[in-house]
Amino acid sequence: MEIVQAVRWSDDGTAVRIVDQRLLPERYVECDVRTIDELCEAIRGLAVRGAPAIGIAGAMGLALVAAKLDGAPRDEVLQRLKHAADTIRATRPTAVNLPWALDRMMRTACATSGDAGDIVSALRREASAILEEDRAMCRRIGEHGLALVPDGSRVLTHCNAGALATGGMGTALAPVYRAVEAGRRIEVFADETRPLLQGSRLTAWELSRAGVPVTVLADSMAASLMRAGRIDLCLVGADRIAANGDVANKIGTYPLAIAARHHGIPFYVAAPSSTFDPGTPTGDAIVIEQRGDAELRASFGVATAPDDVSVYNPAFDVTPHDLVTAIVSDRGVHRPPFAFGEGTRS
Ligand code: MRU
């Protein structure tokens, strides 16, 4: 099974190589991000997207910033790195993986004794470790989630929580990939995921490329599919999981969870340790990114709403913990009552 690599070092190591996800499914293009401006633009513009992937890209980008400071006095290096980390952090507020990765990089920089060259090497190693650890966490999510996806499962997913969103084989899609690897017959239904269509553009693309049967549907069709008895389980990713188990994920996840509960269908969330935020007690405290009007007024360049109406366009919603059947992480399958304390994060 061929699984796409969404973010990695360029061959010569001087850039962050990403798959430009704005162009899929029409064109597969990889591009190299070399500067902090290019990185911030890539994250804000969703060329690289998905909670783990933006954390990894942020960490690698900060390592590139450090490399350009080689030879500068240590204090100046730390100060400029902090400024760069704050700039990257401000690109998207909801996924906790981004501040988690940047904080980890800054802790590494501050804890490294020696000169700028030592900090450059330490940050390079740390960013590579964040990438490798994410790959391993995806794999473990796949192993832990395998029991939830028996042979013959018909799985409904939302947005893209696959390889394109991570450093490895994905989060929500990891148990699907593992189940297929294990010879199980799995069918995936991918919500289109308005307004930016990560489900139909990205999830359908990566699953069909990997040979996994997938059917695309508009978000509004999910409940009727459940009512028709054609869905066995829902499996989605997360951008931030609060201490009480409330889950922020792509807008449209919450109505899916309500529909699943109504129809008695298990609603599973899959996420690596880096997506848990023990410092946020409930979903009410999660900042939800609001995106521009153009995404609804002119979807993909075509007029889809009059210019003079106001637009409501949150990128994420919060699913209350009581609608979540279980959360699969790299550490295992967590069932209610959820309580994610400080020990939850790596
Ligand atoms: O706006 P996006 O495309 O970055 O949103 C992505 C999602 O909501 C994913 O479901 C989430 O990040 C989990 S990815 C493993």
Boltz pocket constraint, residues with backbone or C-beta under 6 A from the ligand:
constraints:
  - pocket:
      binder: B
      contacts: [[A, 49], [A, 50], [A, 51], [A, 52], [A, 95], [A, 158], [A, 159], [A, 160], [A, 161], [A, 162], [A, 165], [A, 166], [A, 170], [A, 171], [A, 172], [A, 198], [A, 236], [A, 237], [A, 238], [A, 239], [A, 249], [A, 250], [A, 251], [A, 270], [A, 315]]
      max_distance: 6.0
